């Protein structure tokens, strides 16, 4: 479980302070860690659908159920796709761990019918990403691409580009490079767009910088 600490109040020394905090305001000192090879050769990665906004609660509940049912040898890592986003608050720089695939939780496990029921019956879990009756297993490469994004939001010069809601664009950088999608929201101040792209067959919002998209014409 990712460690979350309460944010400490820094003395006003006049110098810029950089901290990493969760979306709810708690300080986090845990950096993103690349997914390593599975410890158990029977482990595979699966995606479960959760209520949007409750991804961290679902992760905590799953970890509690794993301990309660003594399934530590059947369930490995449980990850939430997040990315650090830098912003300024009261003259200080903070990095927010923002969920960029709402409703998705990645679980590494040796899945069988009994474990399927344990996971499926976890509060706020709505099901597995699956084709037909079988949950879809993901490769290490696919999981790494989703969990370790390279298009981190940074302070950049303002881009002299105009976008409109509903406009088609193509993402040019990051793990979603070459994905096409429709603009759902435009943030002129942050110079970012919310673009709806199709991921695993579902329309999913992702935030990208003006500099990382181009207008798409069929």
N, C-alpha and C positions, 0 to 999 in steps of 0.2 A: 504494500500500500504506500502511495506517495506521501511523504511526510509533509504535514501542513502545520505551520507555526503561526501564532498570532503576530500581527505586524507590530513591531516596536516603534515607538515614537522617537525619531532622530532629533538631536539638538540642532537648533538653527545656527549653523556655523557659516552660512553664506556659500558653501560649496555644494556642488551638485552631488546627489546621492543616487546610486543605481541599485535597485533591489528587484527581485523576482517575486511576484505575488500571484495568487490564484485569482480567478474571476470574482470570487466572493470577498477578496480583500486580504486573504491570509498570505503570509510570506512563504515562499517555497525556495529551498536551496538545492532541490534535486534537479540536475540537468537532464535533458533528453538522453536516453541511452539506446544505442542501436540494438536491435533484436539479435541475439546470438543464436547459435544452433541449438536445437532442443536437447535437453538433458535426457529425456526419455525418448527412445527411438520410435515409440508409438504415438508420441505427441504430434498433433496437427493443429493448425490455426483455423478457427471458425469465427464468424461474425454473428453476434446476436443483436437484435433490434430492441432498443429501449425507448422509453418515453423521452422525448427531447427535453434537455435541461436536467435530466436525472441520471446522466451517464456515471457520475462519480458515486452517487448513491447505489446504483446497480452494481458497480465494481465492489463497493464495500459489502453489500449484501451477499454477493457471490463468494467473496473471500470468507465471510462468516459461515456460509452454508458449507463451503469446502471443509472448514475446520470442524464444524458440527457433525458432518457425515464422515469425517476422517478420510477425505478424498485427496489428500496432499500428493499422493503418488499417481493420481489420475488427472490432476489439473495443475498446469504450470502458471505461466504469466497471464495476467489480465490487464489489458492496456486500453487506454482511451486516446484517440487521435487528437493531440493538441499541438499548438505551435506558439512560440513566444511572440508577442506583439508589443512593441515599444510605444509608450505614450508618456506625456508629461502631466504631472499633477502637482499643483502648487509650486511650480518651478523646479521640481525634482523628476528624475527619469525613473520610470518603472517598466518592468517587462511583465505583461499579463500572459498567463498560460490560458489560451483561448481554445475551446473545443471547435475544431473546424469541420468535423463530420458529425453534426448533431444526430443523436439517435443510434450511433454505432458503438459497440464495445467488442474488442478483439479478445478472444479467449483461446489459450493454448491448452489442449487436453487430449486424452485418449478416449474419445467419445464412444459410448455404447448406449443401449436403450435406457438403462437405469440413470446414467449420468445425464442423458438428454432430458429426462423428466425433472431431475434436480435443477438443472439450469433453466428449463422452460418455466418452472413454477416459482422462480425467483421473483419477488415483487418488482413491478414496473418493467419486466421483460415481456415483450410481445411475441417473440419467436426467433427463429434462426434465419439467416440468409441461406436459402436453399433452392434447389431445382427439383421440382416434383416433391417426393417424400424424403429426399436425402439432403441434409445440410451440406453446403459447399465448403470443401477444405481449401485453404489458401497456402501458397508457397511462402518460404521465408522472404524471397525477393519481393513478392507482392505486399507482404506485411511491412517490410522495411520501407518500401516506397510510400506507404500510407502514413506510417508513424514518424518518419523522419523527413519532414519537408525542408526544402532548401529555400523556398521563396518567403523568407522571414521579412516581416514588415520593418523597414528602417526609415529613418528620416532622409528624404530625398528632395531635390528641387521640385518645385511645382511643375506639373506637366501641362502644356498648353493644348489639351485635348478635351473635347466635349462628348459626353455619352448620354444616351437617353434610355429610360426604362423600356425594356422590350427589345432593345437593339441587339443584334447578333454580333458576338465577338469571338475571337480565338485566343486562348491563353498561350503565351509564347515561352514562358519559363516555369521551372519548378516541376513537381511530380505530375501536374495536370497539363503539362505542355502539350500543345496540339489538340486539346479538348475544345470543342465549340460549345457555346451556351448563350443564353439570353440574359441581358442585364436586368437584375431585379431591384437593385438599389444603387444610387450614386452618392458617394460622400466626397464632396468637393474639398472640405477642410483637410481630410486625411489623404485625399488623392487615391481613394480606393473604390473598387466596385464590388458588389455582391453579384456573383454570376451563378446561374443555375446550370449545373452540368449533370449529365447522367452517369452515375457511379453504381455499379452492380445492378443496373436496370432501374434505379430510382433517381428521380430528380433531387439533387443535393446542392445546397448553397455553399459557395466557397468565396472567400474574400481575396481579392488580388489587387495589386498596385496598378495604377494607370500605366506604369512603365512595362508591365508584364502582360499586356493584352494588345491586340490590334483589332481594328474593325474588320468584320468578316463579311465578304460578299460572295454569294453563291454564283 
